Amino acid sequence: MTIHDFIFSDRPRYRATRHISLWVLFCLYFFMVNFLPGSLNDFGRAKIYLAAFQKMIYIPVSIFSAYVTAYFLLTKFLLKEKYLVFIILLIGLCVVNLANAVLLTRLYAVLTQTLPFDQLPIQIRIFQPVIYGLGLGTAAAVFACIGRLLKIHYLKQKENERLEKLKIVTELEIIRTHFHPHFLSDALKNISSLIRSRSNQSPDAILKLADLLSYFLYENDRERVSLQQEMSMVHAYLELEKTFYGDRIVVNLKEPEAPNDLDIAPLILVSLVQHCCEQSLLSLQQKLTVNIEIQTEGSQLTFKLSCNGYHETINGLPQLNSALNQALKRVELLYPSKHCMETSLQHGIFSLQLSLESEILSPKKNDKPAIELAYEPA
């Protein structure tokens, strides 16, 4: 049994254990409050303990008041914003508690006192019903109400978090369904053209596409992959585009020779590169130049991308490239508080800088300077 199950589970055995434990603690507290020795010698007198035990006859009033408030008045009226009815019924409950305490006081007098009830001290006849019926009963009702409200608030908060995560997962699945078929369709058309023209590049293109599809299908379901895995797919995608478009695309890729082995969400970088290249290649007939730079420092990853061929606006203004919007939204969903992203569009040059805070899987020394790789036309 975990503490969370003990406090919040609605399974019968957990609820029974929780309620029994609560009232056992309440009985101990009630006994200690009513155990008032006048001197050290009183600790050895059985009469003092007996008197405190006898007053526990009023505990049923507190139990009745707590459950009626927490499971009836709170749920049926307070939570439904029927405040006037709630207050009226709460006052009525206080009257019932006082009446029950008076009846228990008479029973207490019969069991413990030798004098008739009317001849007992006012402390017993009046004060005890008020203190243990009206006072303690109302206090038990208030604390039960507060405790249940806190529990309801906590469970509602957890449910909202669960729904938010479900919403994120659903949005990610929608993004994935848009991403895979679109890329696959374009790649298959290009490979089909290579095969029809009997190009020697066809087998290599099919192998690269197979690697990418394997990554998309199997690694996409993982929460994190290594940065090296992600970058190997970026290389594979760029080489595949070079095969399809030849001289029309030039890629300048700059990355550390020995980067820290960070873990990132799969397809973060690949999708950004893919959507930028796709948009530019579709809108251009001239040469496309893509500049990519990867920097790692500690647990910080910085990804810079720029390419020409953009004619849409960025940052909240209407855009025709909804696929890129989905890629950027995926970053926001997966890294809600651990990313910084800046985009700009000037004179047809789209620039993006993405910084991610991630975890280091196996830190590596980065003693060598960054190297610059360039994919030249074949």
C-alpha positions as CSV (number, residue, x, y, z in Angstrom):
1,M,0.0,0.0,0.0
2,T,1.4,3.3,-1.0
3,I,0.7,6.7,0.7
4,H,-1.0,7.9,-2.5
5,D,-3.3,4.8,-2.5
6,F,-4.0,5.2,1.2
7,I,-5.1,8.8,0.8
8,F,-6.7,8.9,-2.6
9,S,-7.8,5.4,-3.7
10,D,-11.5,4.6,-3.8
11,R,-11.0,0.9,-3.6
12,P,-13.0,-0.5,-0.6
13,R,-10.1,-1.8,1.4
14,Y,-8.1,1.5,1.1
15,R,-11.2,3.5,1.9
16,A,-12.0,1.3,5.0
17,T,-8.4,1.5,6.2
18,R,-8.3,5.3,5.7
19,H,-11.5,6.0,7.5
20,I,-10.7,3.6,10.4
21,S,-7.3,5.1,10.8
22,L,-8.7,8.6,10.8
23,W,-11.3,7.9,13.5
24,V,-8.8,6.0,15.6
25,L,-6.5,9.1,15.6
26,F,-9.5,11.3,16.4
27,C,-10.4,9.1,19.4
28,L,-6.9,9.3,20.7
29,Y,-6.9,13.0,20.3
30,F,-10.3,13.2,22.0
31,F,-9.1,11.1,24.9
32,M,-5.9,13.2,25.4
33,V,-7.9,16.4,25.4
34,N,-10.3,15.2,28.0
35,F,-7.5,13.6,30.1
36,L,-6.7,16.6,32.4
37,P,-4.8,15.5,35.5
38,G,-4.5,18.0,38.3
39,S,-1.2,16.8,39.5
40,L,1.4,14.1,38.9
41,N,-0.3,11.8,41.3
42,D,-3.4,11.8,39.0
43,F,-1.5,9.9,36.4
44,G,-1.8,6.9,38.6
45,R,-5.5,7.2,39.4
46,A,-7.9,5.1,37.3
47,K,-10.7,7.6,37.9
48,I,-9.0,10.2,35.7
49,Y,-8.7,7.8,32.8
50,L,-12.2,6.5,33.3
51,A,-13.7,10.0,33.2
52,A,-11.9,10.8,29.9
53,F,-13.0,7.4,28.4
54,Q,-16.6,8.0,29.4
55,K,-16.8,11.3,27.5
56,M,-16.0,9.4,24.3
57,I,-19.7,8.7,24.3
58,Y,-20.0,12.0,22.2
59,I,-17.8,10.7,19.4
60,P,-20.7,9.4,17.3
61,V,-22.0,13.0,17.0
62,S,-18.7,14.1,15.4
63,I,-18.8,11.0,13.1
64,F,-22.4,11.7,12.0
65,S,-21.7,15.4,11.4
66,A,-18.5,14.8,9.4
67,Y,-20.0,12.3,7.0
68,V,-23.3,14.2,6.5
69,T,-21.3,17.3,5.6
70,A,-18.6,15.7,3.5
71,Y,-20.8,13.3,1.5
72,F,-24.2,15.1,1.4
73,L,-24.1,18.8,2.0
74,L,-20.8,19.3,0.2
75,T,-21.5,17.3,-2.9
76,K,-25.2,18.0,-3.3
77,F,-25.2,21.7,-2.5
78,L,-21.8,23.5,-1.9
79,L,-20.1,22.1,-5.0
80,K,-23.2,22.9,-7.1
81,E,-23.1,26.5,-5.8
82,K,-26.4,26.2,-3.9
83,Y,-24.9,28.3,-1.1
84,L,-28.1,29.4,0.6
85,V,-29.5,25.9,0.9
86,F,-26.1,24.7,2.1
87,I,-26.0,27.3,4.9
88,I,-29.6,26.5,6.0
89,L,-28.9,22.8,6.1
90,L,-25.6,23.3,7.9
91,I,-27.4,25.2,10.6
92,G,-30.0,22.5,10.7
93,L,-27.2,19.9,11.1
94,C,-25.8,21.9,14.1
95,V,-29.3,21.8,15.7
96,V,-29.4,18.0,15.2
97,N,-25.9,17.7,16.6
98,L,-26.9,19.6,19.7
99,A,-30.1,17.5,20.1
100,N,-28.0,14.3,19.8
101,A,-25.5,15.6,22.3
102,V,-28.3,16.3,24.8
103,L,-29.6,12.8,24.4
104,L,-26.1,11.4,24.9
105,T,-25.7,13.6,27.9
106,R,-28.8,12.0,29.5
107,L,-27.4,8.6,28.7
108,Y,-24.0,9.7,30.1
109,A,-25.7,10.8,33.3
110,V,-27.6,7.5,33.7
111,L,-24.4,5.5,33.2
112,T,-22.0,7.6,35.3
113,Q,-23.9,9.8,37.7
114,T,-25.9,8.9,40.9
115,L,-27.9,12.1,41.0
116,P,-31.0,12.7,38.7
117,F,-30.3,14.6,35.5
118,D,-32.1,17.7,36.7
119,Q,-29.9,17.9,39.8
120,L,-26.6,17.6,37.9
121,P,-24.2,20.6,37.7
122,I,-24.8,23.0,34.8
123,Q,-21.4,22.0,33.5
124,I,-22.8,18.5,32.7
125,R,-26.3,19.4,31.7
126,I,-25.6,22.5,29.5
127,F,-21.9,22.9,28.8
128,Q,-21.1,19.3,27.8
129,P,-23.9,19.1,25.1
130,V,-22.8,22.5,23.7
131,I,-19.0,21.7,23.7
132,Y,-19.2,18.1,22.4
133,G,-22.3,18.4,20.3
134,L,-22.4,21.9,18.9
135,G,-18.7,22.8,19.1
136,L,-16.9,19.6,18.4
137,G,-19.6,18.4,15.9
138,T,-19.4,21.6,13.9
139,A,-15.6,21.5,14.0
140,A,-15.6,17.9,12.7
141,A,-18.0,19.0,9.9
142,V,-15.8,21.9,8.9
143,F,-12.6,19.8,8.9
144,A,-14.3,17.0,7.0
145,C,-15.5,19.5,4.4
146,I,-12.0,21.1,4.1
147,G,-10.3,17.7,3.7
148,R,-12.7,16.5,1.1
149,L,-12.4,19.8,-0.8
150,L,-8.6,19.4,-0.8
151,K,-8.9,15.9,-2.1
152,I,-11.4,16.8,-4.8
153,H,-9.1,19.7,-5.9
154,Y,-6.1,17.4,-6.0
155,L,-7.9,14.7,-8.0
156,K,-9.3,17.3,-10.4
157,Q,-5.9,18.8,-10.9
158,K,-4.4,15.3,-11.6
159,E,-7.3,14.6,-14.0
160,N,-6.6,18.0,-15.8
161,E,-2.9,17.0,-16.1
162,R,-3.9,13.6,-17.5
163,L,-6.2,15.2,-20.0
164,E,-3.6,17.8,-21.0
165,K,-1.1,14.9,-21.5
166,L,-3.7,13.1,-23.5
167,K,-4.3,16.2,-25.6
168,I,-0.6,16.5,-26.3
169,V,-0.3,12.9,-27.3
170,T,-3.3,13.3,-29.6
171,E,-1.8,16.4,-31.2
172,L,1.5,14.6,-31.6
173,E,-0.2,11.7,-33.3
174,I,-2.0,14.0,-35.6
175,I,1.3,15.7,-36.5
176,R,2.9,12.2,-37.1
177,T,0.1,11.2,-39.4
178,H,0.6,14.3,-41.5
179,F,4.4,13.9,-41.5
180,H,4.9,10.3,-42.6
181,P,2.5,10.0,-45.6
182,H,3.5,13.3,-47.1
183,F,7.2,12.6,-47.0
184,L,6.7,9.0,-48.1
185,S,4.6,10.1,-51.1
186,D,7.3,12.6,-52.3
187,A,10.1,10.1,-51.8
188,L,8.4,7.3,-53.7
189,K,7.6,9.6,-56.6
190,N,11.2,10.6,-56.9
191,I,12.5,7.0,-56.5
192,S,10.0,5.9,-59.2
193,S,11.5,8.5,-61.5
194,L,15.0,7.3,-60.8
195,I,13.9,3.7,-61.5
196,R,12.2,4.6,-64.7
197,S,15.3,6.5,-65.9
198,R,17.4,3.4,-64.8
199,S,19.6,5.6,-62.7
200,N,22.5,3.9,-60.8
201,Q,21.4,5.9,-57.7
202,S,18.1,4.0,-57.4
203,P,19.4,1.2,-55.0
204,D,21.2,3.7,-52.8
205,A,18.1,5.9,-52.6
206,I,15.9,2.9,-51.7
207,L,18.3,1.9,-48.9
208,K,18.4,5.5,-47.5
209,L,14.6,5.7,-47.6
210,A,14.4,2.3,-45.8
211,D,16.6,3.6,-43.1
212,L,14.5,6.8,-42.7
213,L,11.2,4.8,-42.6
214,S,12.6,2.4,-40.0
215,Y,13.6,5.4,-37.9
216,F,10.2,7.1,-38.4
217,L,8.3,3.9,-37.6
218,Y,10.2,2.4,-34.7
219,E,12.2,5.2,-33.0
220,N,9.3,7.7,-33.3
221,D,7.4,6.0,-30.4
222,R,10.3,6.4,-28.0
223,E,10.4,9.4,-25.7
224,R,14.1,10.1,-26.4
225,V,16.9,9.1,-28.7
226,S,20.5,10.1,-28.8
227,L,21.6,13.2,-30.6
228,Q,23.9,11.0,-32.8
229,Q,21.0,8.9,-33.9
230,E,19.0,12.0,-34.8
231,M,21.9,13.6,-36.7
232,S,22.5,10.3,-38.6
233,M,19.0,10.6,-39.9
234,V,19.5,14.2,-40.8
235,H,22.5,13.1,-42.9
236,A,20.5,10.3,-44.5
237,Y,17.6,12.7,-45.4
238,L,20.0,15.3,-46.9
239,E,21.8,12.7,-48.9
240,L,18.5,11.4,-50.2
241,E,17.5,14.9,-51.2
242,K,20.8,15.3,-53.0
243,T,20.1,12.1,-54.9
244,F,16.7,13.4,-55.9
245,Y,17.6,17.1,-56.8
246,G,21.3,17.0,-57.6
247,D,22.7,20.4,-58.3
248,R,19.5,22.2,-57.2
249,I,20.4,21.7,-53.5
250,V,23.6,22.6,-51.6
251,V,23.8,21.9,-47.9
252,N,26.4,23.4,-45.5
253,L,26.4,21.4,-42.3
254,K,28.5,22.4,-39.4
255,E,28.5,20.3,-36.2
256,P,31.0,19.5,-33.4
257,E,33.3,16.7,-34.2
258,A,32.7,15.1,-30.8
259,P,29.4,16.4,-29.5
260,N,28.0,15.6,-26.1
261,D,25.8,12.6,-26.3
262,L,22.5,14.3,-25.5
263,D,19.1,12.7,-25.7
264,I,16.3,14.5,-27.5
265,A,12.9,13.7,-28.8
266,P,13.0,11.7,-32.1
267,L,12.3,13.5,-35.4
268,I,12.7,17.0,-33.8
269,L,15.6,18.0,-36.1
270,V,14.8,15.8,-39.0
271,S,11.2,17.2,-39.3
272,L,12.5,20.8,-39.2
273,V,15.1,20.1,-41.9
274,Q,12.6,18.1,-44.0
275,H,9.9,20.8,-44.0
276,C,12.2,23.6,-44.7
277,C,13.8,21.8,-47.7
278,E,10.4,20.7,-48.9
279,Q,9.0,24.2,-48.9
280,S,11.9,25.7,-50.6
281,L,12.3,23.0,-53.3
282,L,8.6,23.3,-54.2
283,S,8.8,27.0,-54.5
284,L,12.1,27.4,-56.3
285,Q,13.5,26.4,-59.6
286,Q,16.9,27.9,-58.8
287,K,19.5,26.4,-56.5
288,L,18.5,25.9,-52.9
289,T,21.1,26.6,-50.2
290,V,20.6,25.1,-46.7
291,N,22.8,26.1,-43.8
292,I,22.7,24.0,-40.7
293,E,24.8,24.4,-37.5
294,I,24.7,22.2,-34.4
295,Q,26.2,23.4,-31.1
296,T,26.3,21.5,-27.8
297,E,27.5,22.8,-24.4
298,G,26.8,20.8,-21.4
299,S,23.1,19.8,-21.5
300,Q,22.3,22.6,-24.0
301,L,21.7,21.9,-27.6
302,T,21.5,24.8,-30.2
303,F,20.2,24.1,-33.7
304,K,20.5,26.8,-36.4
305,L,18.9,26.5,-39.8
306,S,18.6,28.9,-42.7
307,C,17.4,28.4,-46.3
308,N,16.2,30.4,-49.2
309,G,13.0,30.1,-51.1
310,Y,10.4,31.2,-48.6
311,H,7.6,33.5,-49.5
312,E,5.3,33.2,-46.5
313,T,5.3,35.2,-43.3
314,I,6.4,33.8,-40.0
315,N,5.6,34.4,-36.3
316,G,1.8,34.4,-36.2
317,L,1.1,35.8,-39.6
318,P,-0.6,33.7,-42.3
319,Q,1.6,30.9,-43.6
320,L,1.2,28.5,-46.4
321,N,3.6,26.0,-44.9
322,S,1.4,24.3,-42.4
323,A,3.8,21.3,-42.2
324,L,6.5,23.5,-40.7
325,N,4.0,25.0,-38.3
326,Q,3.3,21.5,-37.1
327,A,7.0,20.7,-36.7
328,L,7.4,23.9,-34.6
329,K,4.3,23.0,-32.6
330,R,5.7,19.6,-31.9
331,V,8.8,21.2,-30.3
332,E,6.5,23.3,-28.1
333,L,4.5,20.3,-27.0
334,L,7.5,18.1,-26.2
335,Y,9.6,20.8,-24.6
336,P,7.0,23.2,-23.0
337,S,9.4,24.9,-20.6
338,K,12.8,23.7,-21.9
339,H,13.1,25.3,-25.3
340,C,13.8,28.7,-26.9
341,M,12.9,29.1,-30.5
342,E,13.3,32.1,-32.8
343,T,12.3,32.4,-36.4
344,S,12.6,35.1,-39.0
345,L,12.0,35.7,-42.6
346,Q,13.9,38.4,-44.5
347,H,14.2,38.7,-48.3
348,G,13.1,35.2,-48.8
349,I,15.7,33.7,-46.4
350,F,14.1,31.8,-43.6
351,S,16.1,31.4,-40.4
352,L,15.4,29.4,-37.3
353,Q,17.3,29.0,-34.1
354,L,16.2,26.3,-31.6
355,S,17.7,25.8,-28.1
356,L,16.8,22.7,-26.1
357,E,17.6,21.8,-22.5
358,S,18.1,18.0,-22.5
359,E,19.9,15.3,-20.4
360,I,23.4,14.0,-21.1
361,L,23.5,10.3,-21.7
362,S,27.3,9.9,-21.7
363,P,29.3,13.2,-21.7
364,K,32.2,13.2,-24.1
365,K,35.1,15.6,-24.2
366,N,34.9,18.1,-26.9
367,D,38.5,19.0,-27.3
368,K,38.6,19.4,-31.1
369,P,37.2,22.5,-32.9
370,A,34.0,22.2,-34.8
371,I,34.4,21.0,-38.4
372,E,32.4,22.2,-41.4
373,L,30.9,19.7,-43.8
374,A,29.5,20.6,-47.1
375,Y,27.4,18.4,-49.4
376,E,28.6,19.3,-52.9
377,P,26.8,18.3,-56.0
378,A,27.5,14.8,-57.2
